[in-house]
Amino acid sequence: MAIASGTCTMGGGFLRRACGKVANGRCVYCGEPFCHDHGSFGDQFLEVCSRKSCRVKLKDIEDHKQHVERVRMDNSVAVCAHPGCQDRMQHSCQRCELVFCDEHLRPRRVLERRQDPPRKVTLLLCRHCESRRRIWD
């Protein structure tokens, strides 16, 4: 658990006061400070507040890891990682790095936030990674 400065900002909203307790963590997704009552502390300094959007992102990461493990077996025998597809693998998704046939990868314009400043780029994405973009954008 990392030490965060400030007070917990959870619960604040229109005509409502924020929690105000001493902050014990800072959310890795929204950057807001939170107390023990309004967040959780995971492995490898993973601090996540109780805001709905941040919980959705945490669940998405967990679901994505499980998805990658389920389909990785197909790639180990040179088959497209899309469930049910038996075509030979050809190109990697530029997010999950699994390998797919031409039919299951598409070029998509996305806002790349890992670059400074963020800018629109074209990436080859599988359907699974493309569907996750709405959570992160």
Beta strands, then each sheet from edge to edge (+ up, - down):
strand 1: 25-26
strand 2: 33-34
strand 3: 39-41
strand 4: 47-49
strand 5: 91-92
strand 6: 99-100
strand 7: 105-112
strand 8: 119-126
sheet 1: 1+ 2-
sheet 2: 3+ 4-
sheet 3: 5+ 6-
sheet 4: 7+ 8-
end
